[in-house]
Amino acid sequence: ARPNVVSHSFDAAQFAIKKDRCHRSIVLPSPGECTPASFRDHLWLQAVRIFPNGSGFALVHHEFHGEISGNTSLCSTRAKHGFLAVCGQWSMNTAVTRDGGAHWTLHELAVMTPQRRYLKDQPTEGFGAIGSIIFNEHDGFYYGHVGERRGKSKGICTFRSRG
């Protein structure tokens, strides 16, 4: 059977579900905070795991886009839409659900971020596309992988967690 791949986009801590007609996926909108340190703007729900009791967790891809913030102290270039190779910082966060995925709560702290603070006009860097989460019953760890970008350099990072 072929997997059903869906990406979810949302922008802050607590959300109500709304159907997005263009992308045929669930969009979880909110105002968010457009600062690199908030980790609360431009978020995508990825790598979802829901348990039979309705509880679950997901890894969340975060993108800060200085070019659309409107704040020239963060980025010299302004754009309404699109992706620039500068003024970006990506990180990874987690979210939890208690109702089978109908509502998600974003955790306040990012779990994987670039090692330095955002600098004005920096090349886009950080942790991007998040892969699946796999549980290993033999050692009790969850394993996953995430794409990493540093300027023109790209790679894959693997990680593990007990929960």
FILUMZA-256327 format. One line per 3 residues: number of its first residue (from 1); their letters; for each residue x, y, z of N, C-alpha, C, O. Coordinates in nm, 3 decimals. Atoms other than C-alpha are relative to their C-alpha. Example, Ala and Ser with C-alpha at 12.3 -4.5 7.8 and 13.67 -1.06 7.14 Angstrom:
REM residues 2
1) as) 0.089/-0.119/0.000/1.230/-0.450/0.780/0.090/0.120/0.000/0.194/0.118/0.066 ~ -0.082/-0.119/-0.006/1.367/-0.106/0.714/-0.077/0.109/0.073/-0.026/0.220/0.090
REM end
This chain:
REM residues 163
1) arp) 0.084/-0.119/0.000/0.000/0.000/0.000/0.088/0.124/0.000/0.193/0.126/0.064 ~ -0.075/-0.125/0.010/0.120/0.348/-0.080/-0.035/0.092/0.116/-0.154/0.109/0.145 ~ 0.032/-0.087/-0.113/0.151/0.589/0.218/-0.068/0.129/-0.046/-0.041/0.179/-0.155
4) nvv) 0.066/-0.128/0.026/-0.069/0.899/0.231/0.084/0.108/0.066/0.084/0.119/0.189 ~ -0.091/-0.101/-0.051/0.177/1.188/0.270/-0.071/0.135/0.003/-0.116/0.184/-0.101 ~ 0.065/-0.131/-0.016/0.031/1.513/0.406/0.088/0.085/0.090/0.136/0.036/0.192
7) shs) -0.074/-0.092/-0.084/0.215/1.815/0.545/-0.097/0.102/0.056/-0.187/0.149/-0.015 ~ 0.090/-0.094/-0.066/0.046/2.046/0.792/0.076/0.127/0.034/0.192/0.121/0.076 ~ -0.063/-0.128/-0.028/0.122/2.416/0.837/-0.079/0.071/0.109/-0.201/0.078/0.103
10) fda) 0.067/-0.081/-0.102/0.047/2.623/1.150/0.099/0.098/0.060/0.219/0.087/0.037 ~ -0.085/-0.111/-0.042/0.179/2.927/1.329/0.004/0.036/0.149/0.065/0.138/0.180 ~ -0.018/-0.035/-0.143/0.143/2.926/1.713/-0.038/-0.117/0.089/-0.043/-0.231/0.043
13) aqf) 0.009/0.107/-0.099/0.067/2.729/2.028/-0.129/-0.083/-0.002/-0.120/-0.204/0.016 ~ 0.125/0.077/-0.005/-0.304/2.624/2.010/-0.082/0.032/-0.123/-0.092/0.149/-0.162 ~ 0.060/-0.022/0.130/-0.505/2.577/1.694/-0.133/-0.072/-0.018/-0.158/-0.174/0.045
16) aik) 0.121/0.068/0.045/-0.842/2.491/1.544/0.023/-0.038/-0.146/0.093/0.032/-0.218 ~ -0.026/0.050/0.135/-0.851/2.293/1.221/-0.083/0.073/-0.104/-0.200/0.104/-0.081 ~ 0.066/-0.064/0.113/-0.941/2.459/0.890/0.048/-0.070/-0.127/0.167/-0.094/-0.143
19) kdr) -0.037/0.067/0.124/-0.948/2.289/0.549/0.054/0.101/-0.099/-0.011/0.203/-0.126 ~ -0.060/-0.085/0.101/-0.717/2.448/0.294/-0.037/-0.056/-0.138/0.000/-0.169/-0.169 ~ 0.051/0.049/0.128/-0.877/2.418/-0.052/0.110/-0.019/-0.105/0.096/-0.104/-0.193
22) chr) -0.104/0.006/0.103/-0.556/2.470/-0.251/0.090/-0.122/0.014/0.122/-0.186/-0.086 ~ -0.100/0.104/-0.020/-0.326/2.211/-0.097/-0.058/-0.132/0.045/0.016/-0.230/0.058 ~ 0.066/0.122/-0.045/-0.580/1.951/0.017/0.066/-0.058/0.125/0.080/-0.180/0.137
25) siv) -0.056/0.043/-0.128/-0.419/1.936/0.360/-0.062/0.085/0.110/-0.128/0.185/0.082 ~ 0.055/-0.076/-0.112/-0.515/2.057/0.705/0.096/0.112/0.035/0.215/0.088/0.058 ~ -0.081/-0.116/-0.036/-0.389/2.407/0.782/-0.045/0.045/0.138/-0.165/0.056/0.165
28) lps) 0.028/-0.040/-0.137/-0.366/2.519/1.143/0.051/0.143/0.020/0.164/0.161/0.065 ~ -0.050/-0.138/0.003/-0.346/2.901/1.126/0.001/0.070/0.137/-0.076/0.035/0.226 ~ -0.002/-0.090/-0.115/-0.256/3.159/1.391/0.093/0.115/-0.033/0.169/0.106/-0.130
31) pge) -0.083/-0.116/0.034/-0.082/3.499/1.401/0.149/-0.021/0.017/0.227/0.033/-0.062 ~ -0.142/0.026/-0.020/0.253/3.375/1.537/0.079/0.125/0.036/0.022/0.233/0.052 ~ -0.092/-0.110/-0.029/0.553/3.595/1.614/0.112/-0.008/-0.101/0.180/-0.111/-0.110
34) ctp) -0.099/0.004/0.107/0.785/3.687/1.330/0.136/0.051/0.050/0.183/0.157/0.008 ~ -0.135/-0.027/-0.046/1.118/3.686/1.515/0.076/-0.133/-0.002/0.016/-0.237/0.021 ~ -0.074/0.126/0.009/1.398/3.430/1.477/0.004/-0.078/0.131/0.015/-0.201/0.128
37) asf) -0.011/0.068/-0.129/1.405/3.350/1.850/-0.134/-0.052/0.053/-0.135/-0.124/0.153 ~ 0.130/0.043/-0.052/1.029/3.288/1.891/-0.032/-0.144/-0.034/-0.103/-0.211/0.041 ~ 0.030/0.134/0.049/1.019/2.960/1.695/-0.151/-0.023/-0.012/-0.198/-0.134/0.009
40) rdh) 0.145/0.009/0.005/0.647/3.034/1.645/-0.059/0.055/-0.130/-0.178/0.083/-0.135 ~ 0.051/-0.049/0.127/0.616/3.154/1.286/0.034/-0.101/-0.109/0.143/-0.158/-0.108 ~ -0.021/0.092/0.112/0.582/2.938/0.973/0.042/-0.139/0.045/0.159/-0.178/0.034
43) lwl) -0.023/0.133/-0.055/0.550/2.592/1.123/-0.076/-0.105/-0.080/-0.189/-0.083/-0.123 ~ 0.062/0.111/0.071/0.475/2.261/0.952/0.003/-0.125/0.087/0.109/-0.166/0.134 ~ 0.011/0.125/-0.075/0.352/1.953/1.134/0.049/-0.113/-0.090/-0.007/-0.136/-0.197
46) qav) -0.058/0.111/0.076/0.562/1.658/1.011/0.024/-0.117/0.095/0.008/-0.101/0.216 ~ -0.036/0.117/-0.080/0.657/1.309/1.135/-0.096/-0.020/0.117/-0.058/-0.006/0.233 ~ 0.107/0.013/-0.101/0.331/1.245/1.322/-0.009/-0.145/0.049/0.001/-0.239/-0.030
49) rif) 0.024/0.132/-0.058/0.278/0.952/1.560/-0.118/0.013/0.096/-0.110/0.085/0.196 ~ 0.120/-0.002/-0.085/-0.072/0.896/1.711/-0.024/-0.141/0.051/-0.020/-0.238/-0.026 ~ 0.020/0.128/-0.066/-0.141/0.616/1.957/-0.149/-0.036/0.006/-0.233/0.052/-0.012
52) png) 0.140/0.042/-0.001/-0.465/0.411/1.988/-0.090/0.077/0.098/-0.210/0.090/0.074 ~ 0.081/-0.075/-0.097/-0.579/0.615/2.293/-0.025/0.146/-0.042/-0.088/0.221/0.031 ~ 0.021/-0.136/0.050/-0.574/0.938/2.082/0.111/0.097/0.035/0.114/0.207/-0.019
55) sgf) -0.114/-0.088/-0.030/-0.259/1.084/2.235/0.102/-0.015/-0.112/0.101/-0.114/-0.185 ~ -0.101/0.010/0.104/0.031/1.156/2.007/0.096/0.118/0.004/0.080/0.212/0.081 ~ -0.098/-0.107/0.011/0.325/1.372/1.915/0.042/0.014/-0.145/0.019/-0.075/-0.227
58) alv) -0.050/-0.025/0.135/0.478/1.522/1.606/0.125/0.087/0.010/0.141/0.166/0.102 ~ -0.111/-0.092/0.016/0.800/1.683/1.503/-0.051/0.113/-0.088/-0.128/0.091/-0.182 ~ 0.050/-0.120/0.067/0.743/2.037/1.378/0.117/0.073/-0.066/0.216/0.105/-0.001
61) hhe) -0.102/-0.076/0.074/0.949/2.211/1.110/-0.034/0.148/0.011/-0.146/0.189/-0.020 ~ 0.019/-0.145/-0.016/0.993/2.584/1.180/0.090/0.073/-0.099/0.206/0.037/-0.116 ~ -0.079/-0.086/0.089/1.107/2.845/0.928/-0.021/0.146/0.038/-0.134/0.195/0.040
64) fhg) 0.005/-0.146/-0.013/1.190/3.205/1.010/0.038/0.057/-0.136/0.140/0.019/-0.194 ~ -0.025/-0.068/0.129/1.170/3.422/0.695/0.012/0.149/0.026/-0.089/0.219/0.032 ~ -0.022/-0.142/-0.023/1.326/3.763/0.758/-0.049/0.087/-0.114/-0.089/0.201/-0.092
67) eis) 0.039/-0.079/0.117/1.241/3.875/0.404/-0.148/0.033/-0.003/-0.187/0.128/-0.071 ~ 0.143/-0.031/-0.003/0.866/3.865/0.476/-0.044/0.058/0.134/-0.163/0.081/0.156 ~ 0.033/-0.053/-0.132/0.885/3.997/0.833/-0.036/0.149/-0.005/-0.108/0.199/0.081
70) gnt) 0.020/-0.144/0.006/0.880/4.361/0.719/0.094/0.076/0.091/0.086/0.199/0.099 ~ -0.093/-0.061/-0.093/1.156/4.429/0.972/0.138/0.007/-0.066/0.206/-0.095/-0.079 ~ -0.128/-0.016/0.070/1.463/4.572/0.795/0.121/-0.020/0.091/0.234/-0.029/0.042
73) slc) -0.111/0.033/-0.089/1.675/4.513/1.106/0.030/-0.150/-0.002/0.135/-0.194/0.047 ~ -0.020/0.144/0.013/1.634/4.139/1.034/0.044/-0.041/-0.140/0.115/-0.140/-0.157 ~ -0.033/0.035/0.138/1.667/4.140/0.655/-0.007/0.125/-0.087/-0.104/0.201/-0.080
76) str) -0.003/-0.118/0.089/1.765/4.405/0.398/-0.095/-0.015/-0.117/-0.138/0.085/-0.176 ~ 0.088/0.028/0.114/1.548/4.238/0.132/-0.141/-0.021/0.049/-0.162/-0.083/0.153 ~ 0.141/0.021/-0.034/1.168/4.246/0.139/-0.067/-0.081/-0.109/-0.043/-0.059/-0.227
79) akh) 0.077/0.079/0.094/0.939/3.994/-0.024/-0.132/-0.037/0.066/-0.137/-0.057/0.188 ~ 0.129/0.040/-0.055/0.571/3.909/0.019/-0.012/-0.151/0.006/-0.067/-0.205/0.102 ~ 0.008/0.146/0.008/0.601/3.543/-0.082/0.129/-0.052/-0.059/0.210/0.025/-0.110
82) gfl) -0.114/0.060/0.065/0.862/3.302/-0.200/0.110/-0.035/0.098/0.095/-0.019/0.219 ~ -0.110/0.047/-0.082/1.191/3.171/-0.075/0.128/0.065/-0.050/0.159/0.060/-0.169 ~ -0.130/-0.057/0.032/1.523/3.352/-0.066/0.108/-0.088/0.061/0.083/-0.158/0.160
85) avc) -0.112/0.077/-0.055/1.861/3.190/-0.006/0.065/0.073/0.118/0.161/0.024/0.177 ~ -0.050/-0.076/-0.115/1.922/3.455/0.262/-0.116/0.032/0.093/-0.233/0.016/0.058 ~ 0.097/-0.046/-0.100/1.743/3.579/0.575/-0.089/-0.111/0.055/-0.202/-0.086/0.095
88) gqw) 0.082/0.110/-0.051/1.623/3.235/0.682/0.070/-0.080/0.107/0.192/-0.095/0.108 ~ -0.053/0.089/-0.102/1.665/3.013/0.982/-0.105/-0.107/0.028/-0.221/-0.075/0.054 ~ 0.091/0.113/-0.020/1.509/2.667/1.025/0.035/-0.074/0.128/0.152/-0.082/0.166
91) smn) -0.022/0.078/-0.121/1.464/2.462/1.341/-0.107/-0.109/0.010/-0.195/-0.119/-0.076 ~ 0.096/0.106/-0.022/1.269/2.167/1.477/-0.057/0.012/0.141/0.015/0.042/0.236 ~ 0.070/-0.008/-0.127/1.013/2.163/1.756/-0.085/-0.125/0.014/-0.082/-0.212/-0.074
94) tav) 0.094/0.110/-0.019/0.758/1.918/1.895/-0.137/0.054/0.035/-0.151/0.166/0.086 ~ 0.138/-0.033/-0.037/0.381/1.926/1.939/-0.066/-0.128/0.049/-0.024/-0.238/0.015 ~ 0.073/0.116/-0.052/0.137/1.698/2.122/-0.149/0.016/-0.029/-0.200/0.127/-0.046
97) trd) 0.145/0.003/0.016/-0.225/1.596/2.072/-0.058/-0.094/0.105/0.008/-0.189/0.147 ~ 0.070/0.088/-0.094/-0.474/1.440/2.312/-0.130/-0.051/-0.062/-0.201/-0.131/-0.001 ~ 0.128/0.035/0.063/-0.764/1.400/2.065/0.017/-0.058/-0.141/-0.061/-0.028/-0.231
100) gga) -0.020/0.068/0.127/-0.625/1.194/1.780/0.047/0.088/-0.114/0.040/0.047/-0.229 ~ -0.053/-0.089/0.102/-0.477/1.491/1.594/-0.094/0.111/-0.041/-0.060/0.190/-0.130 ~ 0.092/-0.109/0.033/-0.780/1.721/1.581/0.055/0.135/0.045/0.032/0.237/-0.021
103) hwt) -0.062/-0.122/-0.052/-0.589/1.980/1.790/0.142/-0.033/0.044/0.169/-0.142/0.093 ~ -0.141/0.018/-0.036/-0.217/2.024/1.851/0.046/0.115/0.087/0.002/0.229/0.069 ~ -0.061/-0.101/-0.085/-0.022/2.212/2.120/0.150/-0.002/-0.025/0.216/-0.106/-0.009
106) lhe) -0.142/-0.013/0.027/0.324/2.336/2.030/0.076/0.018/0.131/0.035/0.097/0.216 ~ -0.086/-0.021/-0.117/0.596/2.302/2.295/0.073/0.133/-0.015/0.102/0.177/-0.126 ~ -0.058/-0.134/0.000/0.756/2.631/2.391/0.147/0.004/-0.042/0.193/0.107/-0.091
109) lav) -0.143/-0.001/0.030/1.120/2.528/2.336/0.030/-0.082/-0.124/-0.020/-0.194/-0.140 ~ -0.044/0.075/0.117/1.275/2.426/2.007/0.094/-0.111/0.045/0.169/-0.094/0.141 ~ -0.083/0.113/-0.041/1.449/2.088/2.022/0.125/-0.016/-0.087/0.219/-0.084/-0.046
112) mtp) -0.118/0.008/0.086/1.695/2.126/1.731/0.010/0.132/-0.075/-0.076/0.165/-0.157 ~ -0.018/-0.131/0.061/1.830/2.464/1.622/0.143/0.015/-0.050/0.231/-0.062/-0.009 ~ -0.139/-0.028/0.037/2.138/2.605/1.447/0.079/0.038/0.125/0.021/0.083/0.224
115) qrr) -0.083/-0.023/-0.118/2.431/2.648/1.686/0.029/0.146/0.029/0.089/0.178/0.131 ~ -0.024/-0.143/-0.027/2.442/3.025/1.654/-0.128/0.078/-0.021/-0.223/0.031/-0.084 ~ 0.116/-0.088/0.016/2.196/3.311/1.673/-0.011/0.048/-0.144/0.087/0.054/-0.218
118) ylk) 0.026/-0.057/0.133/2.036/3.451/1.359/0.075/0.132/-0.015/0.077/0.215/0.076 ~ -0.067/-0.125/0.034/2.240/3.728/1.193/-0.070/0.062/-0.120/-0.109/-0.009/-0.213 ~ 0.067/-0.069/0.110/2.087/3.989/0.965/0.061/-0.042/-0.135/0.183/-0.046/-0.150
121) dqp) -0.037/0.036/0.138/2.098/3.881/0.596/0.082/-0.128/-0.012/0.145/-0.150/-0.115 ~ -0.077/0.123/0.007/2.258/3.546/0.679/-0.055/-0.094/-0.107/-0.173/-0.085/-0.141 ~ 0.052/0.103/0.090/2.234/3.260/0.428/-0.098/-0.088/0.078/-0.079/-0.110/0.197
124) teg) 0.096/0.088/-0.066/1.937/3.035/0.506/0.071/-0.124/0.052/0.146/-0.189/-0.021 ~ -0.063/0.116/-0.060/2.046/2.762/0.746/-0.091/-0.062/0.104/-0.189/-0.001/0.148 ~ 0.074/0.067/-0.106/1.914/2.511/0.994/-0.044/-0.139/-0.040/0.017/-0.203/-0.125
127) fga) 0.048/0.136/0.016/1.716/2.190/1.003/-0.134/0.001/-0.072/-0.230/0.062/-0.026 ~ 0.117/-0.007/0.088/1.460/2.131/0.728/-0.086/-0.123/0.004/-0.137/-0.160/0.110 ~ 0.093/0.111/0.015/1.263/1.833/0.602/0.025/-0.109/0.105/0.137/-0.158/0.120
130) igs) -0.008/0.098/-0.108/1.191/1.591/0.886/-0.054/-0.133/-0.052/-0.162/-0.138/-0.111 ~ 0.042/0.133/0.043/1.170/1.219/0.812/-0.090/-0.067/0.102/-0.132/-0.005/0.200 ~ 0.087/0.078/-0.088/0.964/0.948/0.979/0.063/-0.023/0.137/0.184/-0.012/0.155
133) iif) -0.045/0.040/-0.133/0.986/0.852/1.345/-0.022/-0.150/0.010/-0.130/-0.200/-0.018 ~ 0.008/0.146/-0.011/1.061/0.485/1.406/0.032/-0.038/0.144/0.131/0.007/0.200 ~ -0.023/0.048/-0.136/1.031/0.314/1.745/0.070/-0.136/-0.006/0.026/-0.225/-0.078
136) neh) -0.072/0.127/-0.009/1.281/0.036/1.823/-0.037/-0.064/0.133/0.009/-0.020/0.238 ~ 0.046/0.065/-0.124/1.117/-0.196/2.075/0.112/-0.070/0.075/0.097/-0.099/0.194 ~ -0.112/0.069/-0.066/1.452/-0.364/2.151/0.080/0.092/0.092/0.130/0.047/0.195
139) dgf) -0.075/-0.090/-0.087/1.620/-0.054/2.295/-0.085/0.112/0.061/-0.036/0.189/0.144 ~ 0.090/-0.100/-0.058/1.318/0.167/2.374/0.018/0.141/-0.051/-0.037/0.234/0.008 ~ -0.023/-0.132/0.055/1.435/0.460/2.160/-0.085/0.023/-0.125/-0.117/-0.070/-0.199
142) yyg) 0.057/-0.046/0.127/1.258/0.657/1.886/0.117/0.053/-0.082/0.204/0.122/-0.029 ~ -0.106/-0.046/0.089/1.483/0.724/1.585/-0.061/0.083/-0.112/-0.175/0.059/-0.154 ~ 0.046/-0.082/0.111/1.451/0.986/1.314/0.116/0.065/-0.073/0.232/0.049/-0.036
145) hvg) -0.103/-0.076/0.073/1.635/1.200/1.065/-0.060/0.131/-0.049/-0.181/0.145/-0.066 ~ 0.042/-0.134/0.042/1.622/1.560/0.953/0.108/0.055/-0.095/0.227/0.030/-0.077 ~ -0.094/-0.065/0.091/1.779/1.756/0.668/0.065/0.121/0.066/-0.001/0.194/0.139
148) err) -0.072/-0.116/-0.053/2.043/2.013/0.760/0.054/0.083/-0.115/0.102/0.029/-0.215 ~ -0.051/-0.091/0.102/2.141/2.319/0.558/0.084/0.106/0.068/0.041/0.170/0.164 ~ -0.089/-0.107/-0.046/2.437/2.552/0.620/0.053/0.068/-0.124/0.148/0.018/-0.185
151) gks) -0.040/-0.068/0.123/2.473/2.800/0.334/-0.025/-0.090/-0.119/-0.139/-0.130/-0.144 ~ 0.015/0.088/0.116/2.538/2.589/0.025/0.019/-0.147/0.035/-0.002/-0.234/-0.049 ~ -0.023/0.137/-0.045/2.618/2.277/0.227/-0.130/-0.061/0.052/-0.206/0.004/0.124
154) kgi) 0.120/0.070/-0.046/2.342/2.019/0.288/0.037/-0.139/0.047/0.138/-0.195/0.003 ~ -0.026/0.135/-0.048/2.325/1.689/0.473/-0.118/-0.053/0.079/-0.223/0.012/0.087 ~ 0.105/0.065/-0.079/2.118/1.453/0.689/0.055/-0.023/0.141/0.167/-0.072/0.157
157) ctf) -0.035/0.027/-0.140/2.129/1.437/1.070/-0.095/-0.108/0.052/-0.215/-0.103/0.026 ~ 0.083/0.100/-0.066/2.005/1.134/1.262/-0.004/0.031/0.148/0.089/0.092/0.202 ~ 0.014/-0.026/-0.142/1.879/1.150/1.619/-0.081/-0.112/0.063/-0.146/-0.190/-0.006
160) rsr) 0.082/0.096/-0.073/1.721/0.935/1.888/-0.044/0.061/0.131/0.020/0.152/0.183 ~ 0.055/-0.052/-0.123/1.509/0.998/2.196/-0.079/-0.111/0.069/-0.134/-0.200/0.004 ~ 0.079/0.098/-0.075/1.346/0.794/2.471/-0.147/0.040/0.006/-0.230/-0.043/0.045
163) g) 0.141/-0.036/-0.005/1.022/0.988/2.445/-0.025/0.145/-0.012/-0.141/0.188/-0.009
REM end
